[in-house]
Protein backbone atom coordinates (compact mmCIF):
# COMPACT_ATOMS: atom_id res chain seq x y z
CA UNK A 1 0.00 0.00 0.00
CA UNK A 2 1.38 3.38 -0.98
CA UNK A 3 1.29 6.49 1.13
CA UNK A 4 -0.38 9.66 -0.03
CA UNK A 5 1.29 12.95 0.72
CA UNK A 6 -0.80 15.15 2.97
CA UNK A 7 -0.52 18.54 4.62
CA UNK A 8 -1.53 18.97 8.24
CA UNK A 9 -2.57 22.48 9.14
CA UNK A 10 -1.81 23.40 12.74
CA UNK A 11 -3.46 26.54 14.03
CA UNK A 12 -2.29 28.12 17.27
CA UNK A 13 -5.15 29.90 18.98
CA UNK A 14 -4.13 33.08 20.76
CA UNK A 15 -7.44 34.78 21.51
CA UNK A 16 -11.14 33.99 22.12
CA UNK A 17 -12.07 35.90 18.96
CA UNK A 18 -9.84 33.60 16.91
CA UNK A 19 -11.42 30.61 18.61
CA UNK A 20 -14.92 31.84 17.74
CA UNK A 21 -13.93 32.42 14.12
CA UNK A 22 -12.56 28.89 13.81
CA UNK A 23 -15.65 27.46 15.49
CA UNK A 24 -17.94 29.38 13.13
CA UNK A 25 -15.98 28.10 10.14
CA UNK A 26 -16.15 24.47 11.30
CA UNK A 27 -19.86 24.84 12.08
CA UNK A 28 -20.57 26.16 8.60
CA UNK A 29 -18.51 23.46 6.86
CA UNK A 30 -20.03 20.67 8.93
CA UNK A 31 -23.54 21.99 8.38
CA UNK A 32 -23.11 22.08 4.60
CA UNK A 33 -21.69 18.56 4.71
CA UNK A 34 -24.65 17.29 6.73
CA UNK A 35 -27.10 18.93 4.33
CA UNK A 36 -25.41 17.18 1.45
CA UNK A 37 -25.57 13.79 3.19
CA UNK A 38 -29.26 14.29 4.00
CA UNK A 39 -30.06 15.06 0.39
CA UNK A 40 -27.91 12.22 -0.86
CA UNK A 41 -29.61 9.64 1.34
CA UNK A 42 -33.13 11.06 1.27
CA UNK A 43 -35.48 8.25 0.30
CA UNK A 44 -33.24 5.58 1.81
CA UNK A 45 -33.60 6.68 5.43
CA UNK A 46 -37.00 5.05 5.86
CA UNK A 47 -35.55 1.60 5.17
CA UNK A 48 -33.09 1.81 8.04
CA UNK A 49 -34.30 4.52 10.39
CA UNK A 50 -38.06 5.20 10.15
CA UNK A 51 -39.67 7.59 12.61
CA UNK A 52 -43.14 6.32 13.59
CA UNK A 53 -43.50 8.59 16.62
CA UNK A 54 -42.59 11.76 14.72
CA UNK A 55 -44.72 10.65 11.78
CA UNK A 56 -47.75 10.33 14.04
CA UNK A 57 -47.42 14.02 14.90
CA UNK A 58 -46.88 15.35 11.36
CA UNK A 59 -49.92 16.20 9.25
CA UNK A 60 -50.33 13.89 6.28
CA UNK A 61 -48.51 10.80 7.52
CA UNK A 62 -51.58 9.21 9.14
CA UNK A 63 -53.71 9.99 6.08
CA UNK A 64 -51.22 8.49 3.63
CA UNK A 65 -50.12 5.75 6.05
CA UNK A 66 -46.54 6.48 5.15
CA UNK A 67 -43.53 7.48 7.25
CA UNK A 68 -42.33 11.09 7.21
CA UNK A 69 -39.12 9.87 5.55
CA UNK A 70 -41.18 8.06 2.92
CA UNK A 71 -42.97 11.13 1.59
CA UNK A 72 -45.96 10.73 3.87
CA UNK A 73 -46.17 14.33 5.12
CA UNK A 74 -48.00 17.11 3.31
CA UNK A 75 -44.71 18.99 3.11
CA UNK A 76 -41.25 17.54 2.75
CA UNK A 77 -39.26 18.17 5.91
CA UNK A 78 -35.49 17.98 5.90
CA UNK A 79 -32.94 19.72 8.05
CA UNK A 80 -29.94 19.54 10.35
CA UNK A 81 -30.81 19.30 14.02
CA UNK A 82 -28.81 21.78 16.09
CA UNK A 83 -28.84 19.93 19.39
CA UNK A 84 -27.23 21.26 22.59
CA UNK A 85 -27.31 24.94 21.61
CA UNK A 86 -27.11 26.00 25.27
CA UNK A 87 -24.22 23.63 25.96
CA UNK A 88 -22.30 25.05 23.01
CA UNK A 89 -22.70 28.62 24.25
CA UNK A 90 -21.72 27.63 27.79
CA UNK A 91 -18.67 25.71 26.56
CA UNK A 92 -17.37 28.59 24.44
CA UNK A 93 -17.88 31.01 27.31
CA UNK A 94 -16.13 28.67 29.76
CA UNK A 95 -13.14 28.36 27.43
CA UNK A 96 -12.94 32.13 27.19
CA UNK A 97 -13.01 32.60 30.95
CA UNK A 98 -10.79 29.67 31.90
CA UNK A 99 -8.15 30.03 29.20
CA UNK A 100 -8.01 33.60 27.89
CA UNK A 101 -9.41 36.29 30.20
CA UNK A 102 -6.60 37.76 32.31
CA UNK A 103 -8.75 38.11 35.42
CA UNK A 104 -9.95 34.49 35.44
CA UNK A 105 -7.66 32.29 33.30
CA UNK A 106 -6.32 29.30 35.23
CA UNK A 107 -5.37 26.84 32.49
CA UNK A 108 -4.07 26.86 28.94
CA UNK A 109 -6.25 25.69 26.06
CA UNK A 110 -3.97 22.73 25.37
CA UNK A 111 -4.05 21.72 29.03
CA UNK A 112 -7.83 22.06 29.08
CA UNK A 113 -8.01 19.56 26.22
CA UNK A 114 -5.97 17.09 28.30
CA UNK A 115 -8.21 17.85 31.26
CA UNK A 116 -11.30 16.89 29.27
CA UNK A 117 -9.66 13.75 27.91
CA UNK A 118 -9.04 12.76 31.52
CA UNK A 119 -12.70 13.44 32.38
CA UNK A 120 -11.95 16.48 34.52
CA UNK A 121 -9.48 14.49 36.60
CA UNK A 122 -11.82 11.59 37.36
CA UNK A 123 -10.13 9.22 34.90
CA UNK A 124 -6.41 9.95 34.75
CA UNK A 125 -4.88 7.82 32.02
CA UNK A 126 -1.95 7.58 29.66
CA UNK A 127 -0.81 9.11 27.37
CA UNK A 128 -2.38 12.23 28.89
CA UNK A 129 -0.85 11.39 32.27
CA UNK A 130 2.44 9.61 32.78
CA UNK A 131 1.87 6.88 35.37
CA UNK A 132 5.64 6.48 35.76
CA UNK A 133 5.68 9.92 37.42
CA UNK A 134 3.97 8.38 40.43
CA UNK A 135 0.58 8.39 42.08
CA UNK A 136 1.21 11.54 44.11
CA UNK A 137 1.85 13.72 41.07
CA UNK A 138 -1.08 12.13 39.30
CA UNK A 139 -3.36 12.85 42.26
CA UNK A 140 -2.29 16.49 42.35
CA UNK A 141 -2.98 16.87 38.65
CA UNK A 142 -6.35 15.17 39.16
CA UNK A 143 -7.23 17.61 41.94
CA UNK A 144 -6.23 20.52 39.70
CA UNK A 145 -8.50 19.33 36.90
CA UNK A 146 -11.38 18.83 39.34
CA UNK A 147 -10.93 22.40 40.58
CA UNK A 148 -11.06 23.67 36.99
CA UNK A 149 -14.37 21.81 36.59
CA UNK A 150 -15.80 23.48 39.67
CA UNK A 151 -14.80 26.86 38.25
CA UNK A 152 -16.52 26.01 34.97
CA UNK A 153 -19.70 24.95 36.77
CA UNK A 154 -19.80 28.20 38.72
CA UNK A 155 -19.80 30.39 35.62
CA UNK A 156 -23.03 32.06 34.40
CA UNK A 157 -25.04 29.86 32.04
CA UNK A 158 -27.15 30.45 28.96
CA UNK A 159 -30.87 30.57 29.76
CA UNK A 160 -30.41 31.94 33.27
CA UNK A 161 -30.86 35.47 34.54
CA UNK A 162 -27.09 35.75 35.02
CA UNK A 163 -26.51 34.60 31.46
CA UNK A 164 -29.07 37.06 30.09
CA UNK A 165 -27.16 39.93 31.69
CA UNK A 166 -23.73 38.67 30.58
CA UNK A 167 -22.49 40.48 27.46
CA UNK A 168 -19.99 37.76 26.51
CA UNK A 169 -22.65 35.05 26.61
CA UNK A 170 -24.99 37.16 24.51
CA UNK A 171 -22.25 37.77 21.92
CA UNK A 172 -21.51 34.04 21.70
CA UNK A 173 -25.23 33.33 21.42
CA UNK A 174 -25.55 35.70 18.47
CA UNK A 175 -22.52 34.08 16.81
CA UNK A 176 -23.96 30.56 17.01
CA UNK A 177 -27.47 31.74 16.16
CA UNK A 178 -26.29 33.63 13.07
CA UNK A 179 -24.70 30.49 11.63
CA UNK A 180 -27.86 28.47 12.28
CA UNK A 181 -30.02 31.17 10.71
CA UNK A 182 -28.09 30.79 7.45
CA UNK A 183 -29.18 27.17 7.34
CA UNK A 184 -32.79 27.94 8.24
CA UNK A 185 -32.97 30.41 5.35
CA UNK A 186 -31.68 27.71 3.05
CA UNK A 187 -34.53 25.38 3.98
CA UNK A 188 -37.43 27.79 3.88
CA UNK A 189 -36.44 30.08 1.00
CA UNK A 190 -35.34 29.55 -2.57
CA UNK A 191 -31.72 30.18 -1.67
CA UNK A 192 -28.88 30.19 -4.18
CA UNK A 193 -26.79 28.54 -1.49
CA UNK A 194 -28.86 25.35 -1.53
CA UNK A 195 -29.04 25.28 -5.30
CA UNK A 196 -25.29 25.75 -5.62
CA UNK A 197 -24.66 23.13 -2.92
CA UNK A 198 -26.78 20.60 -4.77
CA UNK A 199 -25.18 21.45 -8.06
CA UNK A 200 -21.61 21.28 -6.77
CA UNK A 201 -22.08 17.92 -5.04
CA UNK A 202 -24.92 15.89 -6.54
CA UNK A 203 -24.30 16.77 -10.16
CA UNK A 204 -20.60 15.96 -9.92
CA UNK A 205 -21.21 12.69 -8.07
CA UNK A 206 -23.96 11.64 -10.47
CA UNK A 207 -21.34 10.76 -13.06
CA UNK A 208 -19.80 8.35 -10.57
CA UNK A 209 -22.78 6.57 -9.07
CA UNK A 210 -26.05 7.98 -10.36
CA UNK A 211 -27.53 4.47 -10.35
CA UNK A 212 -26.83 4.24 -6.60
CA UNK A 213 -28.69 7.42 -5.71
CA UNK A 214 -32.17 7.09 -4.31
CA UNK A 215 -35.03 7.93 -6.68
CA UNK A 216 -36.01 11.14 -4.83
CA UNK A 217 -32.38 12.22 -4.90
CA UNK A 218 -32.19 11.59 -8.65
CA UNK A 219 -35.26 13.77 -9.11
CA UNK A 220 -33.63 16.54 -7.08
CA UNK A 221 -30.56 16.22 -9.28
CA UNK A 222 -32.63 16.57 -12.43
CA UNK A 223 -34.42 19.62 -11.08
CA UNK A 224 -31.13 21.28 -10.20
CA UNK A 225 -29.67 20.45 -13.60
CA UNK A 226 -32.67 21.94 -15.38
CA UNK A 227 -32.51 25.00 -13.15
CA UNK A 228 -28.92 25.59 -14.27
CA UNK A 229 -29.78 24.80 -17.87
CA UNK A 230 -27.61 21.71 -18.05
CA UNK A 231 -28.69 18.57 -19.85
CA UNK A 232 -28.53 15.49 -17.68
Secondary structure as the mmCIF struct_conf table of DSSP 4:
data_model
#
loop_
_struct_conf.conf_type_id
_struct_conf.id
_struct_conf.beg_label_comp_id
_struct_conf.beg_label_asym_id
_struct_conf.beg_label_seq_id
_struct_conf.end_label_comp_id
_struct_conf.end_label_asym_id
_struct_conf.end_label_seq_id
BEND BEND1 UNK A 15 UNK A 15
HELX_RH_AL_P HELX_RH_AL_P1 UNK A 16 UNK A 41
TURN_TY1_P TURN_TY1_P1 UNK A 42 UNK A 44
HELX_RH_AL_P HELX_RH_AL_P2 UNK A 45 UNK A 48
HELX_RH_AL_P HELX_RH_AL_P3 UNK A 52 UNK A 57
BEND BEND2 UNK A 58 UNK A 58
TURN_TY1_P TURN_TY1_P2 UNK A 59 UNK A 60
HELX_RH_AL_P HELX_RH_AL_P4 UNK A 61 UNK A 64
TURN_TY1_P TURN_TY1_P3 UNK A 65 UNK A 65
HELX_RH_3T_P HELX_RH_3T_P1 UNK A 68 UNK A 70
TURN_TY1_P TURN_TY1_P4 UNK A 71 UNK A 71
BEND BEND3 UNK A 73 UNK A 75
HELX_RH_AL_P HELX_RH_AL_P5 UNK A 85 UNK A 95
HELX_RH_PI_P HELX_RH_PI_P1 UNK A 96 UNK A 100
TURN_TY1_P TURN_TY1_P5 UNK A 102 UNK A 104
BEND BEND4 UNK A 107 UNK A 107
HELX_RH_AL_P HELX_RH_AL_P6 UNK A 109 UNK A 117
TURN_TY1_P TURN_TY1_P6 UNK A 118 UNK A 118
HELX_RH_3T_P HELX_RH_3T_P2 UNK A 119 UNK A 121
TURN_TY1_P TURN_TY1_P7 UNK A 122 UNK A 122
BEND BEND5 UNK A 123 UNK A 123
TURN_TY1_P TURN_TY1_P8 UNK A 126 UNK A 128
BEND BEND6 UNK A 129 UNK A 129
HELX_RH_3T_P HELX_RH_3T_P3 UNK A 131 UNK A 133
HELX_RH_AL_P HELX_RH_AL_P7 UNK A 135 UNK A 154
BEND BEND7 UNK A 155 UNK A 155
TURN_TY1_P TURN_TY1_P9 UNK A 158 UNK A 159
BEND BEND8 UNK A 160 UNK A 160
HELX_RH_AL_P HELX_RH_AL_P8 UNK A 161 UNK A 164
TURN_TY1_P TURN_TY1_P10 UNK A 165 UNK A 165
HELX_RH_AL_P HELX_RH_AL_P9 UNK A 167 UNK A 188
BEND BEND9 UNK A 189 UNK A 189
HELX_RH_AL_P HELX_RH_AL_P10 UNK A 192 UNK A 198
HELX_RH_PI_P HELX_RH_PI_P2 UNK A 199 UNK A 203
HELX_RH_AL_P HELX_RH_AL_P11 UNK A 204 UNK A 209
HELX_RH_3T_P HELX_RH_3T_P4 UNK A 210 UNK A 212
BEND BEND10 UNK A 213 UNK A 213
HELX_RH_AL_P HELX_RH_AL_P12 UNK A 215 UNK A 227
TURN_TY1_P TURN_TY1_P11 UNK A 228 UNK A 229
#
